[in-house]
């Protein structure tokens, strides 16, 4: 009987040690995941984010289905999964591609356009080209002619061209000049609305436009189709750096 009692004691002690060890492992796992999530939130909020091109307004520089890494470094810092963000110190340069909240409707998905006019400059569009302070801008990245929209196409309160860009604002246009809803229609982008600039194409899929316009089912179908049919991946565009 005495031997049985000793065995039971040893067994209970081992069981307690096992439970304590398991509890320590669970605690360690929770702490590890906490730091992973925190690191992701910090990176997502201050360093970079992923974006997908849903329209052809930046062709052929950016194609529908291009997946971008956007750098926020120096441009913007925000709290992930919220609309809270703080503009930082960097200022966009002419002909640089930027990602921003559309000022005429911030609820829309982010826009991607190219900076054309800087604060204090007068921008005009005529004769199939863009003019900055009366001087024609040389552009080798565009598709189609640069034309001004009709008065009926303007989005209030914008009143049309020529347009003097106010302080802390930027005039932006898409590279596909005949298929781009840009500053010609609604005016300039306030600096506070600019989130960052693309730095890398990490994936590019040739898929129906619905896949990139909020249709989750179509998006998963596009990814699944790429696994089965790798030819839908635009391999030559992968890892293109801006």
Secondary structure by P-SEA (a helix, b strand, c coil): caaaaaaaaaaaaaaaaaaaaaaaaaaaaaaaaaaaaaaaaaaaccccbbbbbccccccccccccbbbbccccccccccccccbbbbccccccccbbbbbcccccccccbbbbbbcccccbbbbbcccccccccbbbbbcccccccccccccccccccccccccccccbbbbbbcccccccccccbbbbcccccccccccccccccccccccccaaaaaaaaaaaaaacccccccccccccc
